[in-house]
Amino acid sequence: MSIRIAPAIKGIITGTLMIAVTLGIYYSGQPAGTPLQYTIYGLYGIGIIWTLIAYRRSDQFTGKFGDLFMQGFRCFIVVTLMMVAFTFVFNRMHPEFAEESAKAYREHLLEQKDKLLPSIDDEVASYQKGYGTVLVYGAIFGYLIIGAGVTAVVSGILNRRT
């Protein structure tokens, strides 16, 4: 008798690993654009694939694409929620990210030389104020799109093998 782990639990396991790797990369002092960040997406994909293959091998597998996709959805929606919450909390804990990004944005606007200083100050203040919101929205849509895409492709492949 094999132990069946629910897709949501697999999502919690996957999300926890992704957060651990994210923190590991950050606290190891890696630069922001390190290729190691792709490990996080690899873990995401592996978690979804794990969920779909386990369902495909179970007695509950119906052979329907929709049922297979729904199992993946239950996994990736939990991961998405965890990563969005993590993004929100982590960036609240590190307001220097918004400050550094705003400084870079200010430099970019100054290089353009097509705006007056008061206008640049207003734009930079607005940018810094909305920084966290933009990151959270990006996390929501990014993880949903990647999760839905991986789930759809892998479900299609696994369903063809029926």
C-alpha positions as CSV (number, residue, x, y, z in Angstrom):
1,M,0.0,0.0,0.0
2,S,1.5,3.3,-1.0
3,I,0.9,6.6,0.8
4,R,-1.0,9.1,-1.2
5,I,0.0,12.7,-0.7
6,A,-2.6,15.2,-1.6
7,P,-1.7,17.7,-4.4
8,A,-2.1,20.6,-1.9
9,I,0.5,19.0,0.4
10,K,2.8,18.5,-2.5
11,G,2.3,22.2,-3.2
12,I,3.3,23.1,0.4
13,I,6.4,20.9,0.1
14,T,7.3,22.5,-3.2
15,G,6.6,26.0,-2.0
16,T,8.7,25.4,1.1
17,L,11.6,24.1,-0.9
18,M,11.4,27.1,-3.2
19,I,11.4,29.6,-0.3
20,A,14.3,27.8,1.3
21,V,16.3,28.0,-2.0
22,T,15.4,31.6,-2.4
23,L,16.6,32.4,1.1
24,G,19.7,30.3,0.6
25,I,20.6,32.3,-2.6
26,Y,19.9,35.6,-0.9
27,Y,21.8,34.9,2.3
28,S,24.8,33.4,0.5
29,G,25.4,36.8,-1.1
30,Q,24.7,35.8,-4.7
31,P,24.0,38.7,-7.1
32,A,20.4,39.5,-7.9
33,G,20.5,38.1,-11.4
34,T,22.3,34.9,-10.6
35,P,21.5,31.9,-12.8
36,L,20.8,30.0,-9.5
37,Q,17.4,31.7,-9.4
38,Y,16.3,29.3,-12.1
39,T,16.6,26.5,-9.6
40,I,13.5,27.9,-8.0
41,Y,11.5,27.5,-11.2
42,G,13.0,24.1,-11.7
43,L,11.7,23.1,-8.3
44,Y,8.3,24.5,-9.2
45,G,8.1,22.4,-12.3
46,I,9.3,19.3,-10.5
47,G,6.6,19.7,-7.9
48,I,3.9,20.0,-10.5
49,I,5.3,17.0,-12.5
50,W,5.5,15.0,-9.3
51,T,1.8,15.7,-8.6
52,L,0.7,14.8,-12.1
53,I,2.7,11.6,-12.4
54,A,1.6,10.4,-9.0
55,Y,-2.1,11.0,-10.0
56,R,-1.5,9.3,-13.4
57,R,-0.2,6.2,-11.6
58,S,-3.1,6.2,-9.0
59,D,-6.3,4.2,-9.2
60,Q,-8.2,7.5,-9.3
61,F,-6.8,8.4,-12.7
62,T,-9.7,8.8,-15.1
63,G,-7.8,9.4,-18.3
64,K,-9.4,12.8,-18.7
65,F,-7.2,15.9,-19.3
66,G,-9.4,18.0,-17.1
67,D,-9.0,15.7,-14.1
68,L,-5.3,15.5,-14.6
69,F,-5.0,19.3,-15.0
70,M,-7.1,19.8,-11.8
71,Q,-4.6,17.8,-9.8
72,G,-1.7,20.0,-11.0
73,F,-3.9,23.1,-10.4
74,R,-4.3,22.1,-6.7
75,C,-0.5,21.9,-6.4
76,F,0.4,25.1,-8.3
77,I,-2.2,27.3,-6.7
78,V,-0.8,26.5,-3.2
79,V,2.7,27.2,-4.4
80,T,1.5,30.5,-6.0
81,L,-0.2,31.6,-2.7
82,M,3.0,30.7,-0.7
83,M,5.3,32.5,-3.1
84,V,3.1,35.6,-3.2
85,A,2.9,35.7,0.6
86,F,6.7,35.2,0.8
87,T,7.3,38.0,-1.7
88,F,5.2,40.4,0.3
89,V,6.7,39.6,3.6
90,F,10.3,39.4,2.4
91,N,10.1,42.8,0.7
92,R,8.4,44.3,3.7
93,M,11.4,43.1,5.8
94,H,13.8,44.6,3.3
95,P,12.7,48.2,2.4
96,E,16.2,48.8,1.1
97,F,15.3,46.9,-2.1
98,A,12.7,49.6,-3.0
99,E,15.2,52.3,-2.1
100,E,18.0,50.8,-4.2
101,S,15.6,50.2,-7.1
102,A,14.3,53.8,-6.8
103,K,17.9,55.1,-6.9
104,A,18.6,53.2,-10.1
105,Y,15.3,54.5,-11.6
106,R,16.3,58.1,-10.7
107,E,19.7,57.6,-12.4
108,H,17.9,56.3,-15.5
109,L,15.5,59.3,-15.6
110,L,18.4,61.7,-15.1
111,E,20.3,60.1,-18.1
112,Q,17.2,60.7,-20.3
113,K,17.6,64.5,-19.8
114,D,14.0,65.1,-21.0
115,K,12.4,65.9,-17.6
116,L,12.8,68.5,-15.0
117,L,14.1,67.6,-11.5
118,P,10.7,68.1,-9.7
119,S,9.0,65.8,-12.2
120,I,11.8,63.2,-11.7
121,D,11.4,63.5,-7.9
122,D,7.6,62.9,-8.2
123,E,8.1,59.9,-10.5
124,V,10.7,58.3,-8.3
125,A,8.6,58.8,-5.2
126,S,5.6,57.2,-7.0
127,Y,7.9,54.3,-8.2
128,Q,9.2,53.6,-4.7
129,K,5.7,53.7,-3.2
130,G,4.4,51.2,-5.7
131,Y,7.5,48.9,-5.7
132,G,6.0,46.3,-3.4
133,T,2.7,46.2,-5.1
134,V,4.4,45.6,-8.5
135,L,6.5,42.8,-7.1
136,V,3.4,41.1,-5.6
137,Y,1.4,41.4,-8.8
138,G,4.4,40.1,-10.8
139,A,4.6,37.1,-8.5
140,I,0.9,36.4,-8.8
141,F,0.8,36.4,-12.6
142,G,4.2,34.9,-13.1
143,Y,3.6,31.9,-10.9
144,L,0.1,31.4,-12.2
145,I,1.2,31.5,-15.8
146,I,4.2,29.2,-15.3
147,G,2.1,26.8,-13.2
148,A,-0.8,26.7,-15.7
149,G,1.7,26.3,-18.6
150,V,3.7,23.4,-17.0
151,T,0.5,21.7,-15.9
152,A,-1.2,22.0,-19.3
153,V,1.8,20.7,-21.2
154,V,2.7,17.9,-18.9
155,S,-1.0,16.9,-18.5
156,G,-1.3,16.8,-22.3
157,I,1.8,14.6,-22.6
158,L,0.7,12.3,-19.8
159,N,-2.8,12.1,-21.2
160,R,-1.5,11.1,-24.7
161,R,0.2,8.1,-23.1
162,T,-3.1,6.6,-21.9
